[in-house]
Amino acid sequence: MSTATHPPAIEVEHLSTSYRVHMKGTSVLGGFSDLLKRGQSTDRVVPAIRDVSFDVPQGTVLGVIGRNGAGKSTLLRCLAGILIPEEGRVVMRGRISTLLTMGVGMNINLTGRENVRLGGLAMGLDPDRLDDIVDQVADFAQLGEYVDFPVETYSTGMRSRLGFAVMAHLDPEILLIDEALAGGDSKFQAETAHKMAEMCGNGRTIVLVSHSLTAIRAMAHEAIWLHQGQIAAQGDPDDVAASYMRYCRLSADDVVLDDD
């Protein structure tokens, strides 16, 4: 845990949570037995996060990596308060902004411009500032004239870029980001890395789940490798990424895996 004079922006202590899988009953015997079981159902409880503890100091980036189903997105949902811990606790010290999946929180029937304005008003920004912020967001997200098109007409990449741009320009204190870089080219990824560094320099705190080990190495101050809901490695991003790559038996410099 952190030994800094000031309390960390994020504290996670012995966090555990699970989810339920709804399964219908079946029978291999057939006949009367099958009629009795037909329509019955059971719920299977699957552990998602198991006894996870870590701190994130203010003004730093924590990178989270792991294979499909490792619990990465579940962890972010716990941090965001969407999921309630079954055990342990989560302490968040600051105003939170989240990008858990591409486009979440947007009204797809409204234009990009209207979504930015609504987001700004929800964050309590001065209405007089919103026009300038909309222009900044549209430029950063590379939307061009599409800022005045309904979001439902956007590609997945455009929604992802808009989501990150909105978060980054609405003055949050803690950002929770799931695959923010998935929708951009190399230019957008470079601009995103620069923006994240700028925000951290201004005291913002970021938790980044990414399928790109290169991005984690470049942006994170510390990294966590989740495996089956537990922390398999934690520490310097290069060391954690190397351990993860050895586990996966991969030698490529950049690894692309499906998210949870």
N, C-alpha and C positions, 0 to 999 in steps of 0.2 A: 504493500500500500504506500501512498505518497507520504514523504516526510517533509514536504514543503511547508513554509510558515503559513501561507494562506491555504484554506481548504481547497481541494480540487473542484473543478467545475462539475465533474461526474464521479460519483462513488457507487460502485456495485459490490455488494457483499453477499456471498453465498446464495446467489440467485439461482433458483430452479423453477422451471415451469414446463408444462406439457400441453399436448393437444389431443383431441379425441378423433378417432377415425370411425365413421359409422359403417358397420358391416352387416349385411343381410345374412340370415341363417340359410344354409343349404343342406341337403342330405344326399349321400351317395347311394342310399338304400332304395329310394324310390317308393312308389306305392303309398300306403297309408301313412308311413313315417314321414314321407315328403310332404303330404298334405298337412300334417301337424306342424311341421317346421316352416312351411311356406308363410312368408309374411313376417316371421319373427326377425328380430334384429338385435345386434349387440354393439356396444361401443368399446373400442379398444383404445386404451390410454397409451400414448407414445411419448416418452420423455423427449423434450426438445432442448432444454438448457438444464445442465446439472451442476450445481455447486460452483458457479462461476463468480470470481471476484477480481476486480481491477479498479484502478483510479485513472482519470484523465485530467491532468493539470490544465488550468486555464491557459488558453492561447496555444494549444498544441493540437496535432492531428493524430488520432489513433486509427490505424488501418486494421481491418478485419478480413481475414482470408479463410478459405476452407472449401471443401468439396460440396457438391450438391447435397442438400439435406443436412448439412453440418449444424445448422441453427443460427446462421448469420442474420437472416431477415427477422427471425423470431427475437433475437437479441435486440435489434433496433426497435422492434415494436414494444418490447418491454421498456426500453429507454424512453420511448415517446409516450408511454402511458397508455398505449392501446391495449396491451396485455397486462394483466395484474399478476405479479409474482405469486407463485404458490408457496415459496419459501424464500427467505432472504429479503433484501431491500435494495431499492434504487433511489439515489438522491441526485437530483439535477438542480444545479445552482445557476439559473439564467433562463432567459426567454428562448424557447425552443422553436426551430423551424425544421421541417422534415421533408425529405424526398425519398419515400420508401419504395415506391414503384413509379415508373414513368407516367406522369400525367395525373397522379392521384391528387385530389383536391381541386381540380379544375372543372369548370362547367363547360363541357364540350360543345354546348349549343351557343356559347358566347365567343366573341373574338378573343384573340390573344391580348389585345389592348384592354378589353373589358375585364378579363381575368386578372391582369396585373393591377388594375385600379381596385378591384374588389379585394385582392390580397393586401394591397397597401392600406386600404381602409380598415380591414380586419386587424392589421398590425398596429393601428392607431396613428398612422402617418398623417401629416398635414395634407389636406386635399390639394392645396396650392402647389405641393411638391410632386404630385403624381404624374403630371404631364412630362416633367423632366425624367422621372424614374422610368416611365413607360418607354421613352426614347432610348434610355440607357439599356434597359432590359432587351428591347428589340434588337439593338445593335449587337449586344453581347451574344444573344442567342442566334444571330445570323438569320433573322426572320424576314427582313426586307418588307415587301408589301403584304406578306402573309400575316403580319401583326393585326391587320384588320379583316382577316378571314376567320371564320369559325374554327375553333380548335379541333372539331371533328374532322376537318379536312386535312389536318396535319399528319405527317408521317410519324412513326414511333420516335425517330431521332429528333424531329422538331419538337415533339412534346417533351422529350427528355431535356433538350437544350433550354426550352422555355422554363421548365420546372426548376432547373438549377439556377438560371439567371434570375428568376423571381426570388428564390431563397437568398441568393447572394446579395441582392440589392435592397432587401427590406430590413436591413439592420438587425438580424438575429444575434443572439449571444452564443447559442449552441446550435450547430447544424448536424443533423443526422441524415446521411446520404447513402443510398443504396444504388450502386451502378450508375452514378451521375455521368460517367464518361462514355457510356455505351452508345450514345446517340450522336457523337461528334467525330469529325475528322481530326487530323493531327493539329491543325491550327486551333480548333476549338479546345482540344485537350490541353494544348500549351497555355491558352488563355485561362482555362479553368484552373490549372496548376498555379498560375500567377495570381489569380484572384483568391484562391485558397490561402496562399502564402501571405497575401496582403491582409486578409481577414484575420489570420492568426497573429500577424504582427500588430494588429489593433486589438488583441485580446480575445478574439473569437476562438471557440473550441469546436473541433470537428471530429465526428466519428464517420469513417469512410469504409463502406463495404465495396470491394472491387474485385472483379475477376482478372484484373491486370496486375501481375506482380511488379511489373515495371512502374506502374503508377503508384503502388504502395511504397516501393523503395524511394521513389522521387519525392513523394508528398508527406509521408507519415514520419512522425518523430518516434513512434513506437508502434509495434504490430502485435496482433494476436492471431494465432492459428486455432480455429475451432475444429474439433473432430468429434463427431457424435455428441454434440452438445457440451463438450468439455474443452477446456483450454489445453491444447497439446504443446504449445510453445508460446512464449511471450517475451518481448524484448526488442532489440535492435531490428529494424525492418529487414536488413540484409540477412541477418542470421536466421530470422524466422522464415523468410522466404526460401532460404537455402534448405532449411530443415523440411519445409513443406515439399519442395521439389524433390528432395531425396526420397521422401515418403511416396510420392507419386511416380517415382522412377522416371522423371523428366529431366532433360538436359537443356531444353530451349530457354532462351533468355526471358521470353514473355510467355505466360501461360494463360490461355483463355478457357474458362470452364463455365458451365451453366450455373446460374444463381439458384438459391433455394426456391 
